[in-house]
Amino acid sequence: MTQHKINPWLWVPTLYFAEGIPYFLVNNISVMMFTRMGVPNGQMALFTSLLYLPWTIKPFWSPFVDILKTKRWWILAMQLLMTAAFVLLTLTIPHPSPEMIAAGETPVSLFTAMLIIFIITAFASATHDIAADGFYMLALTQHQQAAFVGARSVFYRLSSIFGQGVLLVIAGALETRTGNIPLAWQLTLLVCSVLFALISLWHLFFLPKPDTDHSSMEGRPQTAGAIFSEFGRTFVTYFRKPGIWLAMIFMLVYRLPEAFLIKMINPFLVASREAGGLGLPTETVGLAYGTIGVAFLMLGGILGGIFASRVGLRRSMWWMAACMTLPCLSFVYLSIWQPANIIAISTAIAIEQFGYGFGFTAYMLYMMYFSEGEFKTAHYAICTAFMALSMMIPGMVAGYLQEALGYVNFFWMVIACCAATVGVTFFVHRKVDANYGKK
């Protein structure tokens, strides 16, 4: 079997599993880790939201992934860098005292070294995303791309189950067994490091070498002037696309309710009942939100993809916007009634996550739709940058808003934000090609 004939099942699942691990570690696991270490919600949400920055500004270097080297080279190089970063995270985790953790007064400054490594990981992960998405479109035919989009989504979501479920269960079990929260998270990060190193080694042998994977300037002199001219043309062609302003607004506000919600879910689940939370242990959160919740998120995504392929993106957008917004009421219910029954909690989380997974399909398909044409790798990267910005800005203030409003009023505010999702969908869906996404 030659390199360019390698079966996609040998690399598509692992590539998108690997794409998800650093993203969820940086943007989600860090939230729970800092919360369990006693960092106040305001500081936690602000600094972990700033970690979205590399995904937000990646358009400024995404053209270089097209211009310099191959996508395969970028994938392997970034996986090597992230493996090293994971090892450094394991070695640099701070150990605040149990008294400081219990008081919830651990200063975020203790995590300075970790935050720097998180930023490096985030830049490497954002670059890896650019290369992986471009490689997927280059290494597969259009028919294969459609056939594997479900598998791509499933394994990306499986990385979410691993990151937000399995790792939390491991951390929670280690917290209980050792009685030492910092040590428990250090060992958990070690597990993550070993797994990611093994996946990177796998890709060294099983990522194909398609003939189409080459520099966009191959055959032309790669002078500084030529490179920056090509770089500028990438942005000019993107911002000259028809409907660019409406598309930007859609990408920035469609996920607004979830952008606020996602930063406060884990803190709410582990916060004491006196503070308005549910008082769940870490391993229970890993089961309820990180495993059951993400499983329903994945199910929603799969069914969303099937539904969109049957009726097309345009006709599915209203249904998906409704599913993106209405299930947010689940957290209003949880915050008001504060149920102790794990089945009731898991059911509410599953409903919300299923709705988000189903509704997010429209967002992902719209980005692919808008990126069609020349420079689609770089243009898709620009779209995902707007996606990151849409999560970063609300997330930066989510913790302070929750501290000011309390959990119940905070979740009602999330419901009010659903009007933005519905409003922007009203204007965008009429501009979408009626046949896009259909089989």
C-alpha positions in Angstrom: 0.0 0.0 0.0 1.6 3.3 -1.1 1.7 6.4 1.1 -0.9 8.3 -1.0 -3.3 5.2 -1.0 -3.5 4.8 2.8 -7.0 4.0 3.9 -8.6 7.2 5.4 -9.9 5.1 8.3 -6.3 4.8 9.4 -5.8 8.5 9.8 -9.0 10.6 9.7 -10.3 9.4 13.1 -6.9 9.8 14.9 -6.2 13.2 13.2 -9.4 14.7 14.5 -9.1 13.0 17.9 -5.7 14.6 18.1 -7.1 18.0 17.0 -9.6 18.0 19.8 -7.3 17.0 22.8 -5.2 20.2 23.0 -8.3 22.4 22.3 -10.3 20.9 25.2 -7.3 20.7 27.5 -6.6 24.5 27.0 -10.2 25.8 26.9 -12.2 23.3 29.1 -10.0 21.2 31.3 -8.1 24.3 32.5 -11.5 25.7 33.7 -12.1 22.7 36.0 -8.5 22.5 37.1 -8.3 26.1 38.1 -11.7 25.9 39.8 -10.6 22.8 41.8 -7.4 24.6 42.7 -9.4 27.4 44.3 -9.1 30.2 41.7 -12.1 32.6 42.0 -14.6 32.4 39.1 -13.9 35.9 37.8 -10.2 35.4 37.4 -10.6 31.9 36.2 -13.1 32.8 33.4 -11.0 35.9 32.3 -7.7 34.1 32.0 -9.0 30.9 30.5 -11.0 32.9 27.9 -7.9 34.7 26.9 -6.5 31.3 25.9 -8.9 31.4 23.0 -6.8 34.3 21.5 -4.6 32.1 19.3 -7.7 30.6 17.6 -9.0 34.1 17.2 -5.9 35.6 15.5 -4.8 32.5 13.5 -5.9 34.1 10.2 -2.8 36.3 10.5 -0.5 33.3 10.0 -2.9 30.8 8.4 -1.8 31.8 4.8 1.8 30.7 5.7 0.5 27.1 6.2 -0.6 27.2 2.6 2.5 29.0 1.4 5.3 27.3 3.3 5.9 23.5 3.5 3.2 20.9 3.2 0.1 20.4 5.4 1.5 17.0 6.5 4.8 18.7 7.7 2.8 21.3 9.7 0.7 18.6 11.3 3.6 16.5 12.5 5.7 19.5 13.6 2.8 20.9 15.7 2.1 17.5 17.3 5.7 17.2 18.3 5.6 20.7 19.8 2.3 20.0 21.7 3.7 16.7 23.1 6.6 18.6 24.6 4.2 21.3 25.9 2.1 18.6 27.7 5.2 17.2 29.4 6.1 20.7 30.6 2.6 21.3 31.9 3.0 18.1 34.0 6.2 19.4 35.4 5.2 23.0 36.2 1.8 22.6 37.9 1.7 24.5 41.2 0.8 23.0 44.5 -1.2 25.6 46.5 -2.0 24.6 50.1 -5.2 22.8 51.0 -6.3 25.8 53.1 -5.8 28.2 50.2 -7.8 25.9 47.9 -10.6 25.4 50.4 -10.9 29.2 50.9 -11.2 29.7 47.1 -8.5 32.4 47.2 -5.8 30.9 45.1 -4.3 33.7 43.1 -4.1 33.0 39.3 -0.5 34.4 39.4 0.6 31.0 40.8 -0.3 29.6 37.4 1.9 32.0 35.4 4.2 29.3 34.0 1.3 27.0 33.2 -0.6 29.9 31.4 2.5 30.6 29.3 2.7 26.9 28.3 -1.0 26.9 27.6 -0.6 29.8 25.3 2.2 28.0 23.4 0.0 24.9 23.2 -2.9 27.1 22.0 -0.8 28.6 19.2 0.5 25.1 18.1 -3.1 23.7 18.3 -4.5 26.5 16.2 -1.8 26.0 13.6 -2.5 22.2 13.7 -6.2 22.9 13.1 -5.4 25.0 10.0 -3.2 22.2 8.6 -5.5 19.4 9.5 -8.6 20.9 8.0 -6.6 21.8 4.8 -5.1 18.3 4.7 -8.6 16.7 5.0 -9.7 18.7 1.9 -6.6 17.9 0.0 -6.1 14.2 0.8 -9.7 13.1 0.2 -11.9 13.4 -2.9 -15.1 15.4 -2.5 -17.0 12.1 -2.2 -14.7 10.9 0.5 -14.9 14.3 2.3 -18.7 13.9 2.5 -18.4 10.3 3.5 -16.0 11.0 6.3 -17.4 14.2 7.7 -19.5 12.1 10.2 -16.4 10.2 11.3 -14.4 13.4 11.5 -17.1 14.9 13.8 -17.5 11.8 15.9 -13.9 11.4 16.7 -13.5 15.1 17.4 -16.3 14.7 19.9 -14.7 11.5 21.3 -11.7 13.6 22.1 -14.1 15.9 24.0 -15.4 12.8 26.0 -11.8 11.9 26.7 -10.9 15.5 27.7 -14.0 16.5 29.6 -15.1 13.0 30.7 -12.3 10.4 31.1 -9.7 12.9 32.3 -12.1 14.4 34.8 -13.0 10.9 36.1 -9.3 10.1 36.5 -8.6 13.4 38.2 -11.6 13.0 40.5 -10.6 9.4 41.4 -7.1 10.5 42.1 -8.3 13.5 44.2 -10.3 11.0 46.3 -7.5 8.4 46.6 -4.6 10.8 47.3 -6.4 13.6 49.0 -4.0 15.9 47.1 -5.8 17.9 44.4 -2.6 19.3 42.7 -1.0 15.9 42.6 -4.1 14.4 41.2 -4.1 16.9 38.3 -0.4 16.4 37.7 -0.9 12.7 37.2 -3.9 13.3 35.0 -1.8 15.6 32.8 0.8 12.9 32.6 -1.8 10.4 31.2 -2.8 13.0 28.6 0.9 13.5 27.6 1.6 9.8 27.1 -1.6 9.3 25.0 -0.9 12.3 22.7 2.7 11.2 22.2 1.5 7.8 21.0 -1.0 9.4 18.6 1.7 11.6 17.2 4.0 8.6 16.6 1.1 6.9 14.8 0.7 9.8 12.4 4.4 9.8 11.5 3.8 6.4 9.8 0.1 6.6 8.7 -0.5 10.1 7.4 -0.6 9.8 3.6 1.5 12.0 1.3 -1.0 13.2 -1.3 0.3 14.6 -4.5 -1.9 17.7 -4.0 -0.3 18.5 -0.7 2.3 21.1 -1.6 3.1 24.8 -1.1 0.8 27.2 -2.9 3.9 28.8 -4.3 5.5 25.6 -5.6 7.3 26.3 -8.8 7.6 30.0 -8.1 10.4 31.9 -6.3 9.6 32.1 -2.6 11.0 35.6 -2.1 9.8 37.7 0.9 7.9 39.9 -1.5 6.2 37.1 -3.3 5.2 35.4 0.0 3.7 38.6 1.4 1.9 39.3 -1.8 0.3 35.9 -1.7 -0.4 36.5 2.0 -2.2 39.7 1.2 -4.3 38.2 -1.6 -5.6 35.6 0.8 -7.2 38.3 3.0 -8.4 40.5 0.1 -10.2 37.6 -1.5 -11.9 36.7 1.8 -13.1 40.1 2.7 -14.4 40.7 -0.9 -16.7 37.7 -0.7 -20.4 38.6 -1.2 -22.3 39.0 2.0 -19.1 39.2 4.1 -20.5 41.5 6.8 -23.6 39.4 7.4 -21.5 36.3 7.5 -19.2 37.9 10.1 -22.1 38.9 12.3 -23.6 35.4 12.0 -20.3 33.8 13.0 -19.9 36.1 16.0 -23.4 35.9 17.6 -25.0 32.6 16.6 -23.3 30.8 19.5 -23.7 33.7 22.0 -25.8 31.8 24.6 -23.4 28.8 24.6 -20.4 31.2 24.8 -21.6 32.5 28.2 -22.9 29.1 29.3 -19.9 27.0 28.6 -17.5 28.9 31.0 -19.9 28.5 34.0 -21.1 24.9 33.6 -18.3 23.2 35.4 -18.0 25.9 38.2 -21.8 25.6 38.7 -21.7 21.8 38.9 -19.0 21.7 41.5 -19.9 24.9 43.5 -21.5 24.3 46.9 -25.3 24.4 47.2 -24.9 27.3 49.5 -23.2 29.2 46.7 -26.0 28.2 44.3 -24.3 25.3 42.6 -24.9 21.5 42.7 -22.0 20.5 44.9 -20.9 17.5 42.6 -17.5 15.8 43.1 -15.1 16.0 40.1 -15.6 12.5 39.0 -19.4 12.9 38.9 -19.0 15.9 36.7 -16.8 13.8 34.4 -19.6 11.3 34.2 -22.6 13.6 33.9 -21.2 16.4 31.8 -17.9 15.1 30.3 -19.3 11.7 29.3 -23.1 11.6 29.1 -23.4 15.2 28.1 -20.7 14.9 25.4 -22.2 11.6 24.2 -25.5 13.5 23.6 -23.6 16.4 22.1 -22.0 13.9 19.6 -25.4 12.3 18.9 -26.9 15.7 18.2 -24.1 16.5 15.8 -24.4 13.2 13.9 -28.2 13.6 13.6 -27.7 17.2 12.6 -25.4 16.2 9.8 -27.9 13.6 8.6 -30.8 16.0 8.8 -28.8 18.7 6.9 -27.8 16.2 4.2 -31.5 15.3 3.6 -33.0 18.8 3.5 -29.9 21.1 2.9 -28.4 23.8 5.0 -30.9 26.4 4.2 -34.0 24.5 5.3 -32.3 23.1 8.4 -31.1 26.4 9.8 -34.3 27.3 11.6 -34.6 23.9 13.3 -31.0 24.1 14.3 -31.3 27.6 15.7 -34.2 26.4 17.8 -32.2 23.5 19.2 -29.3 25.8 19.9 -31.4 28.0 22.1 -34.4 26.3 23.8 -32.4 23.6 25.6 -30.5 26.3 27.6 -33.6 26.3 29.9 -32.1 23.1 31.3 -29.6 25.1 33.4 -32.3 27.5 34.6 -34.1 24.4 35.9 -30.9 23.0 37.5 -30.1 26.4 39.2 -33.6 27.0 40.6 -34.3 23.5 41.8 -30.8 22.3 42.6 -31.7 18.6 42.2 -29.5 16.0 44.0 -30.5 13.1 41.8 -27.7 12.4 39.4 -30.2 11.0 36.8 -32.2 14.3 36.8 -28.9 16.3 36.5 -27.6 14.1 33.7 -30.9 14.3 31.8 -30.9 18.1 31.9 -27.3 18.2 30.8 -28.0 15.7 28.0 -30.9 17.7 26.7 -28.9 20.9 26.6 -25.9 19.2 25.0 -28.0 17.4 22.4 -29.6 20.7 21.3 -26.2 22.4 21.1 -24.7 19.5 19.0 -27.7 19.5 16.6 -27.7 23.3 16.4 -23.9 23.7 15.9 -24.1 21.6 12.7 -25.6 24.7 10.9 -22.7 26.8 12.1 -20.0 24.3 10.9 -21.7 23.8 7.5 -22.1 27.5 7.0 -18.4 28.1 7.6 -17.6 25.4 5.0 -20.1 27.0 2.6 -18.7 30.4 3.0 -15.1 29.2 2.6 -15.7 27.7 -0.9 -13.3 28.9 -3.6 -9.7 29.8 -3.9 -7.7 29.7 -0.6 -10.4 27.6 1.1 -7.9 26.3 3.7 -7.0 29.8 4.8 -10.5 31.1 4.4 -11.9 28.4 6.6 -9.2 29.3 9.1 -10.4 32.9 9.1 -14.0 31.6 9.7 -12.9 29.5 12.6 -11.1 32.6 14.0 -14.4 34.4 14.1 -15.8 31.3 15.8 -13.1 31.5 18.5 -13.7 35.2 18.9 -17.4 34.6 19.4 -16.4 32.3 22.4 -13.6 34.4 23.8 -15.3 37.8 24.3 -18.4 36.5 26.2 -16.3 34.0 28.2 -14.0 36.8 29.4 -16.8 38.5 31.3 -18.9 35.4 32.1 -17.3 34.8 35.5 -17.7 38.4 36.6 -21.3 38.4 35.5 -22.0 35.2 37.4 -20.5 36.6 40.5 -22.6 39.7 40.2 -25.9 38.0 39.2 -25.7 34.6 40.9 -26.3 31.4 39.0 -30.0 31.6 38.6 -30.0 35.1 37.1 -26.9 34.4 35.1 -28.7 31.5 33.4 -31.8 33.6 32.7 -29.4 36.1 31.0 -28.2 33.3 28.8 -31.8 32.6 27.8 -32.2 36.3 26.8 -29.1 36.0 24.6 -31.0 33.4 22.5 -32.7 36.3 20.7 -29.4 37.1 19.0 -29.2 33.5 17.6 -32.7 33.6 16.3 -32.3 37.1 14.8 -29.1 36.5 12.9 -30.5 33.2 11.6 -33.5 35.0 10.1 -31.3 37.2 8.0 -28.6 34.6 7.0 -30.7 31.6 6.0 -32.2 33.4 3.0 -28.8 34.0 1.5 -27.7 30.3 1.6 -27.9 28.2 -1.6 -31.0 26.1 -1.3 -29.2 23.0 -2.6 -26.0 23.3 -0.4 -25.5 20.3 1.8 -28.0 18.0 0.1 -26.9 14.6 -1.2 
